[in-house]
Amino acid sequence: EYLSRYLASKGLITVDGSAQDAIDATLTERISHMGNTGTTLEYVLEFAANIGNTFHIPLLKQVVNRSDCDAVLERSDQEFFTKCAEDSGKFVCREIRDFFFSCPDEKRKQDIAFALERAIYYFDPYDYLTRAYYIEQAKEQQNSCELYFLAYNSIMQDGLIPGHDLENKIGILSAQCGLKHFWDSLRKIYDAMNNLNYKSCIEIL
């Protein structure tokens, strides 16, 4: 796969989805040969893949809640799936992370997202942005929209400027959840505050 990627970058070959299919089949076979260890490894790395290509190991341990998590990550390193240090780990390459991330069971994906949001809450309940992301992944649009509101408030109250991506995200979600009027009012409040028009802020509130 690495060779294919290099040749493709040089324009010498084209690569289609069959490369990932071959990798997935190979990984599935390797995991099945591990027996119960493979089942546990797949379970743990599913959560790791949903955290990201790089994952915080204390967060992973909190969410999987398994006493053998260290042993599983050590085995994963031995299999060249991941490379872990004391508090952080990362997948060796994108294709391996994609394998563990791509779960066809929608209910399973939702359960993973909910569990990650709860684990993040344990470490930092005020990390509204990350929590909102996982609640959105769990298809809880209204709850995620309200957390995005809190994230927006936190950014504004810290004197920072929210990115356009966040504003667009809230705009879309608030329209879907019937909270568009609230979102418009919130933005008007901060516009009025920036213009030192506190009387308008009170009226809007």
C-alpha positions in Angstrom: 0.0 0.0 0.0 2.9 2.4 0.8 4.4 1.6 -2.6 1.1 2.1 -4.3 0.7 5.4 -2.7 4.2 6.5 -3.7 3.6 5.4 -7.3 0.3 7.1 -7.4 1.8 10.4 -6.1 4.3 10.2 -9.1 1.4 9.7 -11.5 2.7 6.3 -12.5 -0.4 4.3 -11.4 -4.0 4.9 -10.2 -5.3 3.3 -7.0 -8.9 2.4 -6.4 -10.8 1.2 -3.4 -9.6 -2.4 -3.9 -6.4 -1.5 -1.9 -8.4 -0.7 1.3 -10.4 -3.9 0.7 -7.3 -6.0 0.6 -6.0 -4.3 3.7 -9.3 -4.9 5.5 -9.3 -8.5 4.6 -5.8 -9.0 5.8 -6.4 -7.3 9.1 -9.6 -9.3 9.6 -7.7 -12.5 9.1 -4.9 -11.5 11.4 -7.3 -10.5 14.2 -9.3 -13.7 13.9 -6.1 -15.8 14.4 -5.6 -14.1 17.8 -8.8 -15.6 19.3 -10.1 -13.8 22.3 -7.2 -11.4 22.3 -8.1 -10.4 18.8 -11.7 -9.7 19.9 -10.6 -7.5 22.8 -8.0 -5.8 20.6 -10.6 -4.9 18.0 -12.9 -3.6 20.7 -10.3 -1.3 22.2 -9.0 -0.1 18.8 -12.5 0.8 17.7 -12.7 3.3 20.5 -9.1 4.5 19.7 -10.0 5.0 16.1 -13.0 7.1 17.0 -10.8 9.4 19.2 -8.5 10.0 16.2 -5.4 9.0 14.4 -3.6 10.0 17.6 -5.4 9.1 20.8 -5.0 10.0 24.5 -4.4 6.8 26.4 -6.0 7.9 29.7 -9.1 8.8 27.8 -9.1 5.5 26.0 -8.7 3.6 29.3 -11.6 5.6 30.8 -14.0 4.8 28.0 -13.1 1.1 27.5 -12.9 0.5 31.3 -10.8 -2.7 31.0 -8.0 -3.8 33.3 -6.1 -5.4 30.4 -6.0 -2.2 28.2 -2.2 -1.9 28.6 -1.7 -5.5 27.6 -3.9 -5.0 24.5 -2.1 -1.9 23.4 1.2 -3.7 23.9 0.0 -6.5 21.6 -1.3 -3.8 19.1 2.2 -2.3 19.0 3.7 -5.8 18.4 1.3 -6.3 15.5 2.4 -2.9 14.1 -1.2 -1.6 14.3 -0.3 1.3 16.7 2.7 2.9 18.3 2.1 3.9 21.9 4.0 6.0 24.4 3.1 6.5 28.1 0.0 8.8 27.6 -0.5 8.9 23.8 -0.8 6.5 21.0 -1.2 6.7 17.2 -2.1 4.4 14.4 0.8 3.3 12.3 -0.9 4.4 9.1 -4.2 5.8 7.9 -5.5 2.5 6.4 -5.3 0.7 9.7 -7.2 3.5 11.5 -9.8 3.5 8.7 -10.3 -0.3 9.3 -11.1 0.1 13.0 -13.1 3.3 12.4 -15.4 2.0 9.7 -18.1 0.2 11.6 -21.2 -0.8 9.5 -23.4 -1.1 12.6 -25.0 2.3 13.1 -26.2 1.5 16.6 -22.6 0.5 17.6 -21.3 3.8 16.2 -23.8 5.7 18.3 -22.9 3.8 21.5 -19.2 4.5 20.9 -19.9 8.2 20.4 -22.0 8.4 23.6 -19.4 6.6 25.6 -16.6 8.9 24.3 -18.7 12.0 25.2 -19.2 10.7 28.8 -15.5 9.9 29.1 -14.5 13.4 27.9 -17.0 14.8 30.4 -15.2 12.9 33.1 -11.9 14.7 32.3 -13.2 18.1 31.3 -16.9 18.9 31.4 -16.2 22.3 29.9 -14.8 20.9 26.7 -18.1 21.7 25.0 -16.8 21.6 21.5 -15.5 18.0 21.6 -18.5 16.8 23.5 -20.8 18.4 21.0 -18.9 16.7 18.2 -19.5 13.2 19.7 -23.1 13.9 20.6 -23.6 14.9 17.0 -22.0 11.7 15.8 -24.5 9.9 18.0 -27.3 11.5 16.0 -28.6 13.6 19.0 -29.0 16.8 17.0 -30.7 19.0 19.6 -28.3 18.0 22.4 -25.3 18.6 20.2 -26.7 21.9 19.1 -27.1 23.1 22.7 -23.5 22.0 23.4 -22.3 23.9 20.4 -24.1 27.0 21.8 -22.1 26.6 25.0 -18.9 26.2 23.1 -19.7 29.4 21.1 -20.4 31.2 24.4 -17.1 30.0 25.9 -15.1 31.2 22.9 -16.8 34.6 22.9 -16.4 35.1 26.6 -12.7 34.3 26.4 -12.4 37.2 23.9 -11.7 35.0 21.0 -13.3 34.9 17.5 -15.2 31.6 16.7 -14.4 30.1 13.3 -16.8 30.3 10.4 -17.0 26.5 10.4 -18.4 26.5 13.9 -20.9 29.3 13.1 -22.0 27.5 10.0 -22.4 24.2 11.9 -24.6 25.9 14.6 -26.6 27.7 11.9 -27.5 24.4 10.2 -28.2 22.5 13.4 -30.2 25.2 15.0 -32.4 25.4 11.8 -32.9 21.6 12.0 -33.8 21.7 15.7 -36.1 24.7 15.7 -33.6 26.8 17.6 -32.8 29.3 14.8 -34.4 32.2 16.6 -32.3 31.5 19.7 -29.1 31.4 17.6 -29.9 34.6 15.8 -30.6 36.3 19.1 -27.4 35.1 20.6 -25.4 36.5 17.7 -27.2 39.8 18.0 -26.4 40.0 21.7 -22.7 39.6 21.1 -22.8 42.1 18.2 -24.5 44.6 20.5 -21.9 43.9 23.2 -19.0 44.5 20.8 -20.6 47.9 20.0 -21.0 48.6 23.7 -24.8 48.8 23.2 -25.7 47.1 26.5 -29.3 48.4 26.4 -29.9 46.4 23.2 -28.4 43.3 25.0 -30.9 43.6 27.8 -33.8 44.0 25.4 -32.7 40.9 23.4 -32.2 38.9 26.6 
